[in-house]
Amino acid sequence: MILFHGNQDKYMIPKYGNGYKNNDYGQGFYTTDDIELAKEWAYTQYIKNGNGHWVHTYEIDIDKLNVYNLLNDDILYWLAQLYKFRILDSLSEVEKDRLEKFQSIFYKDLTGYDIIIGWRADDSYFRYARDFLSGRIYKSTLEEAIKLGKLGIQYFIQSKDAIESLKIIKEPLKVDEAYRHKYIKRDKIAKNEYELKLDNNKYKTEKLTIDMILDRM
């Protein structure tokens, strides 16, 4: 399959062991199968470094690799991955207790897999996960919120074997600055839609909170 990665380094070569430890699924290489989203993601950290903004194109045979698809699981298992790797600041004691119990139930150790497929949680989107932990939104609201803005699915290239299986098949594509504005617009729309979701949250017929979920376990 063909995968894309957007960033600000024209000469970047994927290397095992690179990447931030506090990204969605931990340290590794994050890609998408949607080139339009990759172009927007090239602008997610807008820094005028003189190198421009680029999309890198790769081919990989995922049939030969060990792949875990979080989209096949209940959203709570995806959420547990975020809670594991993303930084959760200023938690109350109640939230800390919730988090510990939630992770003991829903976190799966996926470090043995080559590739993980799942929703992408941009920084602003992580607010949804934070609000669920605080008890501010119901599970059904969380499930709706993660699809706001159509941020897309990401393919997390995790293992050394998977990184080394990526084949560069095109020269880096320079991304027009119009995609910076597309990214900002998508993010703004998602934030506005989420505010509406918060307003409508109290009218939900399915009012399953994190505490109710944990009490049932």
Steps between C-alpha positions, in 0.01 A plus 500: 500500500596866460551717808582868540676708763487880516768705674748786460812301415556434131788264571342300780566126505283289735717345770413258774518668841411846373184689592340644812411260781184695585327467163171311467645147505848577621832528322498409134416623150149630427351478152167518317360346183340836407740734319274802552512452876876448483531838328307664784702316764814650348375825654393378843814654651544813296865599526672714238822301485578572136459138394135527403228245566509156341313177444704180485356198318567139594398153397469221753367144494301485822387143429846387603489691827321462832223762495257599774189694396353699789203593281370147553489553878267697721614862508597460867799284401618772261453752779714294736788523252475879505486508878813286510718719278354850498577737787208555737562814704336623820291194579290505814526209742166371373625511142822323595298220659276476194799490270673224694191279499417581137850407384497176698191396304542643151871548431654241268875473464546530123875549503552162333318603183669640189219739406203643690201646315275744682340841524730799504466722808637843420583718801165677491320169454663365814266731687221250433695225675573735789133598533393135509745429782365797696144366461394800297380304196333166439652216302265560206610865485864387496427261212344782300768754589797297379358511146462878496701675232570165333854502634547152369668168571870461566736212445754493781820333384642365823753221458848494347382247242211725395719811479749314283216370280405853392611564143531856371327503162493872416699813556363716786205710387507866603172604658334828409434739789128476426509174697600687813170687479313177428644347815407804710149502350447129567615545860276803552194325358562200726530723808177681415318173439627367831356797687164406350554141610561623854177697494309194379679256731246552781214399269649162413277198549806279546674652804786264562773678700847375580394433861205289385727300270751438777230404750380228264844339478 
